């Protein structure tokens, strides 16, 4: 029998409504993410993320380019949310995250997107860059639940998360898929404008691990619950890959599902930040794979350990 997503139980008990109200209240003096902009988004004020009261969405649809446990046969039901709380100079979705490609929509319209993806047979509902739009996502859930939506929710984020916000999401998101971008906070500040990135991401990943544990799959190989971590290997060792992978194996679990990514290519402002002006070499990625093996990680997406 398919596993019932946790949020349905919270909805039935009335706890989801309480969480929605608590998340909405945070917008009054916004501390949703580690930047703590303290703007009143309920009144339309905006901080670093540039999003006010309503959701802003770039696109949505079945997505087949995600990790295989999410994609399966029918795709991951992906919603690309506009803007971001990071300022990565090499962002490969910069039109959405940095230039604001997308439209402001109602909460009900966001709920209808979830219903549409469910009806198309997607395996999950995958929110890309949800950090700054958590209250809006939660507000859309009852609308979707009322129409029968019962898919696992995926929190697909940049890793720069506020633990208090994550605690509010316990029992709502079944799958966390954060990036762990850097092993050095000075580099994170220079390339993503993110103060204290490493310690912030570490605290966030610990909280995610506490809530959902290692990734678990159903009989068909589809993810139903757990943590999946992405790490994009950067040219010249800029990502601090060894430190990132060592933390995951040591502090989370050697059984953490890790997608070690080799698809870096220069875009957005990367040309001004050598060695980001060039692609990753095969040799550099081979070194990263060796680091993962040395760290003792046992579940590398697409890589034989």
PyMOL commands that set and color helices and strands:
alter all, ss='L'
color gray80, all
select helices_A, chain A and resi 6-13+15-29+41-43+68-71+94-97+107-119+131-146+163-168+185-192+197-212+235-237+241-252+270-272+282-295
alter helices_A, ss='H'
color red, helices_A
select strands_A, chain A and resi 55-63+76-81+103-105+124-128+152-157+175-178+216-217+223-232+257-261+299-300
alter strands_A, ss='S'
color yellow, strands_A
deselect
rebuild
show_as cartoon
